[in-house]
Amino acid sequence: MQFIDIHGHYAWDIDDGMPTQEDAIKALHVAKQNNITTIVATPHVIPGSHTLEDIKHIKDRINELKELALKNNITVYQGCELFLNHDCIQALQNDLFIPFEGTSYLLAEFDVRKELGSHDEVEDYLYEIEVRGLTPIVAHVERYFKDEVDIERVQDFIESGYVIQVNTSSLLGVHGKTVKNNAYRLIDEGLVHVIATDTHRCEGHRIPRMQEAYDVLSKQYDYHILKTLMFDNPLHILQNEAVEDIEVKKSFFKKLFTRR
Ligand SMILES: [Fe+2]
């Protein structure tokens, strides 16, 4: 199967992702080996610390990445990962963000070092995105719950029309047991729309491990579910269409014999 990766820090020397162009080239090779055909470059944008000039610089760097990626037959789209802090409303007002190219989707994240904040710093910020005609894609939802994922809260996000993204690194256990359990629980509950790599490096754990994640997940989830999460919904997003919900019915035997 081919994959579309809508979350990755492939653009170099611009955030905590790829340090150099050489690293970016290596990461593109890894992406290729993982059957990734299309990438959305999503550098971090931090409201309060980025200017319009910075946004232009980020876009220029993504354009350079596009050229490099074409040599590997990988198509790159422009995007960002907007950090939703107390300055984010001002950033939204001043165009200090980059929606996914040609679409009204915007990848947004909260602070992964903390438990998900209160209504006025989570739902209110997501609403600020929504009222501007944009659809938030909530990045790596599984990472904001240090104890156990709040299923009802994620359901509310979906009912509001938001897209839920989970990381391959979480599913592969890079961020610990709780985050891994949260990620699987979200899939089991049918509360995930997209799986993406959140690639930061060209070696180690935070590389584009899409094929590896697919191989692990295929032991317990049907092909059509994984195709929805790793190809169809990402494609819907790039075509500015609505995403599909998944309906997970795990087979008894798969459940019995799968160890996480
Ligand atoms: Fe990210």
Boltz pocket constraint, residues with backbone or C-beta under 6 A from the ligand:
constraints:
  - pocket:
      binder: B
      contacts: [[A, 7], [A, 8], [A, 9], [A, 42], [A, 81], [A, 139], [A, 198]]
      max_distance: 6.0
